[in-house]
Amino acid sequence: MAIKNKTQLVLKDKDGKKVVHEKNNLTAGDVLDALECQERMYAENTTAVKQFNELVEFNISLFNSDEVTRESILQGLTNDEAFSALNQPILDILGIDPLSETDEKK
């Protein structure tokens, strides 16, 4: 597990230009927030809509920027990148690298 001390969210602006939002100096508070988000996402009877909303709200809170809003997330990510892009900050905070875990199982 390689713990990173930063994470990012890449959104497209209204002109289709990529804008990188970074959160540096991750804290234990960020770890707790990520774990609480996951707990809510995977609670019994949680719908996909609730899971997606949790990811959106988590990222808004984490990046704490006027540029990272519900609207900028919903308009700035394509359907095929939405879940992975919004989940990546949680993986970074918790030090989870899905690719290395897959390699370890081989």
ChimeraX commands (.cxc) that place a marker at each C-alpha (Angstrom):
marker #1 position 0.00,0.00,0.00 radius 0.5
marker #1 position 1.58,3.26,-1.12 radius 0.5
marker #1 position 0.15,6.17,0.83 radius 0.5
marker #1 position 0.00,9.41,-1.14 radius 0.5
marker #1 position -0.06,12.79,0.56 radius 0.5
marker #1 position -2.08,14.38,-2.24 radius 0.5
marker #1 position -4.90,13.64,-4.62 radius 0.5
marker #1 position -6.59,15.29,-7.54 radius 0.5
marker #1 position -9.84,15.53,-9.43 radius 0.5
marker #1 position -9.77,16.39,-13.13 radius 0.5
marker #1 position -12.90,18.06,-14.50 radius 0.5
marker #1 position -13.66,19.60,-17.87 radius 0.5
marker #1 position -14.82,23.20,-17.85 radius 0.5
marker #1 position -17.59,24.64,-20.06 radius 0.5
marker #1 position -15.17,24.85,-22.98 radius 0.5
marker #1 position -14.09,21.22,-22.62 radius 0.5
marker #1 position -10.70,22.18,-21.22 radius 0.5
marker #1 position -9.33,19.96,-18.43 radius 0.5
marker #1 position -8.99,21.63,-15.06 radius 0.5
marker #1 position -6.96,19.84,-12.38 radius 0.5
marker #1 position -8.09,20.35,-8.78 radius 0.5
marker #1 position -5.52,19.21,-6.20 radius 0.5
marker #1 position -5.70,18.54,-2.50 radius 0.5
marker #1 position -2.25,18.48,-0.93 radius 0.5
marker #1 position -1.20,17.56,2.60 radius 0.5
marker #1 position -3.87,14.98,3.28 radius 0.5
marker #1 position -4.67,14.54,6.96 radius 0.5
marker #1 position -6.03,11.94,9.35 radius 0.5
marker #1 position -9.28,13.89,9.13 radius 0.5
marker #1 position -9.36,13.17,5.40 radius 0.5
marker #1 position -8.89,9.47,6.17 radius 0.5
marker #1 position -11.82,9.54,8.59 radius 0.5
marker #1 position -14.00,11.39,6.07 radius 0.5
marker #1 position -13.12,8.85,3.36 radius 0.5
marker #1 position -13.92,5.91,5.64 radius 0.5
marker #1 position -17.21,7.48,6.70 radius 0.5
marker #1 position -18.11,8.07,3.06 radius 0.5
marker #1 position -17.40,4.42,2.25 radius 0.5
marker #1 position -19.42,3.28,5.25 radius 0.5
marker #1 position -22.44,5.27,4.04 radius 0.5
marker #1 position -21.93,4.09,0.45 radius 0.5
marker #1 position -21.88,0.42,1.37 radius 0.5
marker #1 position -24.53,0.45,4.07 radius 0.5
marker #1 position -27.31,-2.07,3.69 radius 0.5
marker #1 position -30.04,-1.06,1.23 radius 0.5
marker #1 position -28.01,1.82,-0.22 radius 0.5
marker #1 position -28.98,2.55,-3.82 radius 0.5
marker #1 position -26.61,3.40,-6.65 radius 0.5
marker #1 position -28.05,6.92,-6.62 radius 0.5
marker #1 position -27.18,7.35,-2.94 radius 0.5
marker #1 position -23.69,5.95,-3.56 radius 0.5
marker #1 position -23.10,8.38,-6.40 radius 0.5
marker #1 position -24.41,11.32,-4.36 radius 0.5
marker #1 position -22.06,10.35,-1.50 radius 0.5
marker #1 position -19.10,10.43,-3.89 radius 0.5
marker #1 position -20.13,13.82,-5.26 radius 0.5
marker #1 position -20.59,15.32,-1.79 radius 0.5
marker #1 position -17.33,13.80,-0.53 radius 0.5
marker #1 position -15.36,15.38,-3.38 radius 0.5
marker #1 position -17.03,18.76,-2.92 radius 0.5
marker #1 position -16.09,18.69,0.75 radius 0.5
marker #1 position -12.56,17.36,0.18 radius 0.5
marker #1 position -11.51,19.86,-2.46 radius 0.5
marker #1 position -13.31,22.73,-0.69 radius 0.5
marker #1 position -13.16,25.04,-3.70 radius 0.5
marker #1 position -15.69,27.32,-5.33 radius 0.5
marker #1 position -14.76,25.57,-8.58 radius 0.5
marker #1 position -15.63,22.06,-7.35 radius 0.5
marker #1 position -19.40,22.07,-7.11 radius 0.5
marker #1 position -22.16,19.59,-7.75 radius 0.5
marker #1 position -22.77,21.26,-11.12 radius 0.5
marker #1 position -19.08,21.33,-12.13 radius 0.5
marker #1 position -18.75,17.64,-11.26 radius 0.5
marker #1 position -21.94,16.59,-13.08 radius 0.5
marker #1 position -21.05,18.62,-16.17 radius 0.5
marker #1 position -17.29,18.08,-16.02 radius 0.5
marker #1 position -17.14,14.28,-16.06 radius 0.5
marker #1 position -18.32,11.91,-18.77 radius 0.5
marker #1 position -20.56,9.00,-17.90 radius 0.5
marker #1 position -17.75,6.48,-18.33 radius 0.5
marker #1 position -15.29,8.32,-16.08 radius 0.5
marker #1 position -17.63,9.55,-13.33 radius 0.5
marker #1 position -17.42,6.70,-10.79 radius 0.5
marker #1 position -13.70,6.08,-11.20 radius 0.5
marker #1 position -12.77,9.79,-11.11 radius 0.5
marker #1 position -14.87,10.44,-8.00 radius 0.5
marker #1 position -13.67,7.30,-6.24 radius 0.5
marker #1 position -9.95,7.91,-6.95 radius 0.5
marker #1 position -9.48,10.50,-4.17 radius 0.5
marker #1 position -10.79,7.98,-1.63 radius 0.5
marker #1 position -8.38,5.36,-2.94 radius 0.5
marker #1 position -5.51,7.85,-2.77 radius 0.5
marker #1 position -6.35,8.90,0.78 radius 0.5
marker #1 position -6.57,5.29,1.97 radius 0.5
marker #1 position -3.48,4.23,0.04 radius 0.5
marker #1 position -5.33,1.73,-2.13 radius 0.5
marker #1 position -3.94,1.03,-5.58 radius 0.5
marker #1 position -6.37,-1.29,-7.41 radius 0.5
marker #1 position -3.75,-2.10,-10.05 radius 0.5
marker #1 position -1.14,-3.28,-7.56 radius 0.5
marker #1 position -3.73,-5.33,-5.66 radius 0.5
marker #1 position -4.70,-7.04,-8.91 radius 0.5
marker #1 position -1.04,-7.75,-9.65 radius 0.5
marker #1 position -0.53,-9.22,-6.16 radius 0.5
marker #1 position -3.36,-11.72,-6.73 radius 0.5
marker #1 position -1.76,-13.07,-9.91 radius 0.5
marker link #1:1,2 radius 0.2
marker link #1:2,3 radius 0.2
marker link #1:3,4 radius 0.2
marker link #1:4,5 radius 0.2
marker link #1:5,6 radius 0.2
marker link #1:6,7 radius 0.2
marker link #1:7,8 radius 0.2
marker link #1:8,9 radius 0.2
marker link #1:9,10 radius 0.2
marker link #1:10,11 radius 0.2
marker link #1:11,12 radius 0.2
marker link #1:12,13 radius 0.2
marker link #1:13,14 radius 0.2
marker link #1:14,15 radius 0.2
marker link #1:15,16 radius 0.2
marker link #1:16,17 radius 0.2
marker link #1:17,18 radius 0.2
marker link #1:18,19 radius 0.2
marker link #1:19,20 radius 0.2
marker link #1:20,21 radius 0.2
marker link #1:21,22 radius 0.2
marker link #1:22,23 radius 0.2
marker link #1:23,24 radius 0.2
marker link #1:24,25 radius 0.2
marker link #1:25,26 radius 0.2
marker link #1:26,27 radius 0.2
marker link #1:27,28 radius 0.2
marker link #1:28,29 radius 0.2
marker link #1:29,30 radius 0.2
marker link #1:30,31 radius 0.2
marker link #1:31,32 radius 0.2
marker link #1:32,33 radius 0.2
marker link #1:33,34 radius 0.2
marker link #1:34,35 radius 0.2
marker link #1:35,36 radius 0.2
marker link #1:36,37 radius 0.2
marker link #1:37,38 radius 0.2
marker link #1:38,39 radius 0.2
marker link #1:39,40 radius 0.2
marker link #1:40,41 radius 0.2
marker link #1:41,42 radius 0.2
marker link #1:42,43 radius 0.2
marker link #1:43,44 radius 0.2
marker link #1:44,45 radius 0.2
marker link #1:45,46 radius 0.2
marker link #1:46,47 radius 0.2
marker link #1:47,48 radius 0.2
marker link #1:48,49 radius 0.2
marker link #1:49,50 radius 0.2
marker link #1:50,51 radius 0.2
marker link #1:51,52 radius 0.2
marker link #1:52,53 radius 0.2
marker link #1:53,54 radius 0.2
marker link #1:54,55 radius 0.2
marker link #1:55,56 radius 0.2
marker link #1:56,57 radius 0.2
marker link #1:57,58 radius 0.2
marker link #1:58,59 radius 0.2
marker link #1:59,60 radius 0.2
marker link #1:60,61 radius 0.2
marker link #1:61,62 radius 0.2
marker link #1:62,63 radius 0.2
marker link #1:63,64 radius 0.2
marker link #1:64,65 radius 0.2
marker link #1:65,66 radius 0.2
marker link #1:66,67 radius 0.2
marker link #1:67,68 radius 0.2
marker link #1:68,69 radius 0.2
marker link #1:69,70 radius 0.2
marker link #1:70,71 radius 0.2
marker link #1:71,72 radius 0.2
marker link #1:72,73 radius 0.2
marker link #1:73,74 radius 0.2
marker link #1:74,75 radius 0.2
marker link #1:75,76 radius 0.2
marker link #1:76,77 radius 0.2
marker link #1:77,78 radius 0.2
marker link #1:78,79 radius 0.2
marker link #1:79,80 radius 0.2
marker link #1:80,81 radius 0.2
marker link #1:81,82 radius 0.2
marker link #1:82,83 radius 0.2
marker link #1:83,84 radius 0.2
marker link #1:84,85 radius 0.2
marker link #1:85,86 radius 0.2
marker link #1:86,87 radius 0.2
marker link #1:87,88 radius 0.2
marker link #1:88,89 radius 0.2
marker link #1:89,90 radius 0.2
marker link #1:90,91 radius 0.2
marker link #1:91,92 radius 0.2
marker link #1:92,93 radius 0.2
marker link #1:93,94 radius 0.2
marker link #1:94,95 radius 0.2
marker link #1:95,96 radius 0.2
marker link #1:96,97 radius 0.2
marker link #1:97,98 radius 0.2
marker link #1:98,99 radius 0.2
marker link #1:99,100 radius 0.2
marker link #1:100,101 radius 0.2
marker link #1:101,102 radius 0.2
marker link #1:102,103 radius 0.2
marker link #1:103,104 radius 0.2
marker link #1:104,105 radius 0.2
marker link #1:105,106 radius 0.2
view
